[in-house]
């Protein structure tokens, strides 16, 4: 039997980034609603993860709406990365990609005491099921009396496709105005850089810090993914993202941080 987040399992908290916590909250709302409001999501995320979304000094009494909303918009937000879709003003719904990612996190939305909470998948049950599935595949793959199963060198050498969960984000960054100008040797403005990072000139210092950290982390994960799989990241409707592209985006990121340090420091100097 899976246990809920509030059963004192601190490891579960540490495994999730704040962005994925918001996505889990969205999946919980998705159980009963096709669409939900920003307020629904703010309250649900706060009730489920008060340590992440409670207002400073009043963690158990009030949610910090900005911490939740900051994870929705921009290139690095849940909407920008294709996990949530905005259907109307301050109204959202979970996408197919969002549901797949939540399932991969081993969090299952379950109603409990009037509040839907994520329960972790029982690993022993999962492993047993996977073992049974592998045994079934082995049996079915055994040549039958009707003749040997057809084989080919291509099939024997075929590698399983490993999907990079942030492929939408990576494709958007690679095809951004800053990315295109960088490849052509054009002049990249601060507004181009802001769009590249998924921020705005009016962004608060706390949001800027979180966005830049996530941006750096995601590019690092993309590099690790491509190096490990030996294959480019497949993106729907856009060119595949190769290792050369990822390394180039990392270089562009560092260059823009240096070029626009004064502007970024101006944002960091703000409160909030």
Order of alpha helices (4+ residues) and beta strands (2+ residues): alpha-alpha-beta-alpha-alpha-beta-beta-alpha-beta-beta-alpha-beta-beta-alpha-alpha-alpha-alpha-alpha-alpha-alpha-alpha
